[in-house]
Amino acid sequence: MKPETPRPVHLKDYRPPGYLIDKVDLDVCLDATRTRVRSRLAVRPNPDASGRRQALRLDGEHLELDEIKLDRKPLSKKDYNLTDTSLTLAKTPAAPFTLEIVTFVNPEANKALQGLYRTNDVYCTQCEAEGFRRITYFLDRPDALATYTVRIEADPREAPVLLSNGNLLERGTLAGGKRHYAVWRDPFPKPCYLFALVGGDLSPIASTFRTMSGRTVDLAIYVEHGKEERAAWAMDSLKRAMRWDEVRFGREYDLDVFNIVAVSDFNMGAMENKGLNVFNDRLILASPETATDTIFEAIESVVAHEYFHNWTGNRITCRDWFQLCLKEGLTVFRDQEFSGDERSATVQRILDVRRLKTHQFAEDAGPLAHPVRPETYIEINNFYTPTVYEKGAEVVRMLQTLLGRELFRSGMDLYFDRHDGEAATVEEFVRCFEDASGTDLTQFRLWYAQAGTPELVCALRYDKAKKRAELDVEQVLPATPGQAHKKPMHIPLKLGLLGANGHDVSLKLDSGEEPADGTLSVTKRKQTFRFVDVPSRPVPSLLRDFSAPVNVTIDLSDRDVELLMANDSDLFNRWQAANSFAMRTLVEIVGLLAKGKSASRGARYAKALGAAVLSDELEPAYRAELLKLPTQADIARVIGKNVDPALIHRAHKRLSGLIGRTLGAQLADLYAAMAEDGPFSPDATSAGRRALRNAALTLLTARASGPDLARLSKHYFKASNMTDRAQALFLLAAHGGKAGEQALADFHDRWKGDHVVIDAWFAAQAQSPLAGTLKRVEALTHHPLFALTAPNKVRALIGTFAAANPVQFNRPDGAGYAFIANHVLELDRLNPQIAARMLGAFRSWRALETGRRGQARKALQRVARAKNLSSDVQEIVSKMLEA
Ligand SMILES: [Zn+2]
């Protein structure tokens, strides 16, 4: 089947559905290659749809239609029109009617992993965004809300566990035990993208949760047999998330059961289907031996994220897919707040800002830039982006910053109150905050509509005689595709002024006003803020807590930056000062290397870093973040044009080595002091100690001396947990040689039987900056443990190479680009969604120096010319190549 030519969808074309489906009864007979789906729909014309009655057009793809009945009367072919993507009934009754449709689908053949498919002999579904149409004909749009009753029938030997959304109504056996069935009912109306079904031989770990009103909810996490113990952390995270949402947002869980299923092949991280979350098993399974602290943290945050969707996404859903940020940005904000409360708020903020800058700022600066709420798309799967998620979360955070926590909570309460059970829009969301606070947010709404990262160009003047400090702020809004000119935005700028002693000077504006929480509202293109009673020339600490997703430029001397690094009362900004000091040192080194000069810079930065890290009163996790240099991708983004990734790599290596040598003794002390002999605990404090120890190890290793390498090998072989072992594995693989090969061989032997853990072995090799890496990665695509049909394997090997190995992906001969282009084309035939993701690695190609830019263009043009591209890949590649 060939899909119709994809056409762009526009926000301005939104119309309510012509029909409503109030009730869905599904009867699914599971079979590996021929699953029968009988659907009974209670349909009525939508009284809110304007104009004369329309034809009833249902979406459907890759379906075999067997039978269709209207009010029990079979329809013949002349009564409907069937295409590859739809089923249309021209004539329907004016009164409510029942439509019965029987279709067959082939789960085994479904490698796109949308709709109903099989992974490791488990039947599972993924319907967001438009997968339900691959299960049955339906109004596959988020504003079509219905209640579902689902009967699942299967062979009990193949699928002893049968799950769907909602509460279990009944179960039983048939045909003398050769078949069995379960009936699930979800009383909450939902769009079909939240439908889920699972059938398989899985093993649950169970627990209960008592909600704030005293109801008991049965919790279960289903995993492969033998892996039950590895789900304990996910269960613990779930219960903490449920409690947190009650305390922080007053949200209680609403069904009698909450189930999570972990599957091996999954396009996304996890999916928030009502009462039945389906997870990529990488984000459920964890034990000290198998998972790094980063994975433990990710599990905690993703389990919480999907749970929080129960209110922000499920109870209140999106009117259309343009409103995706309404559920995603908001829910990411909620999970970030949860992680900040469970761990360290400052460290969490640093991690979130790092992620935002690396992924979202890079997206904003390239051909794929789009607003938080896009206005047009061809393939909605391409809009599950850092902009919608991470920047979307920042927009919600800014609302909280501008209104204060209390009024923000009132706005959220009003939103839950007013829109429960509805499919809402961004306008309706923002209006709740206006109504709850009496604040006009008209200008603020531009955050949803204007793409690109605003830049705040700042300058501070000080008048000693008048004891006045004046801060000039200019908003520069860079052009992005389709948006050449932009209106000034409403930007919360949180700041402090540090006196010569490093303490905060109290902030008083010349109007007499004291900015609440030190936050100024920047609303004009150019603005000056005058502070009075400033006793001496202050050092500005701008964008505290990263109060807006913007770039700030201000001319600060090394001494100013050192003062901030040592004293800023805002710990986030102390880190930000260190990070920008590192960045400007790195950019300087790159410039010198480009001119062929020796680049012995960075001594001053290293010294300031040593002083900052020394402080024992700072928690280890925070000190670990101080010790991490900006990534090579971040340096490339800051340089912005004529980027030479090889020079950046060299600069990064040099500065790491210099820090390792300058702070050697201190780092060695930290390495020793942070060692722990006791039993492993995944809590934030213990993880912080491991992070600091591993950050010290990384910088010590950068000296590349014999003893350093010996320490590293020992760190690998003596590791008692995966955090230490994986860190050493990646460093050793980057080093290569005998030590690298030994560690890789050992890791392979230990974990070849575990499809989750072995991914680190693929990734460590793909990330190695050594010259032979591409050849090695190519060979690994033929490794028996690798499969192009398994998204986790593709991400670990091909994705890591493309997105996390700047120096080898950007080889000057273009072989890295060609390799990715080949695999994008191959993947596109199996799983377009994953193929389009891989292609995203080219998002910054226009910023490269001429030679590489030419090679990248060649690779992209080759993809664009290929026949039968999916709409997913087609949309991304054409945007990449648009002038
Ligand atoms: Zn989500």
Residues whose N, C-alpha, C, O or C-beta is under 5 A from the ligand:
A	BS01	ZN	E328 T331
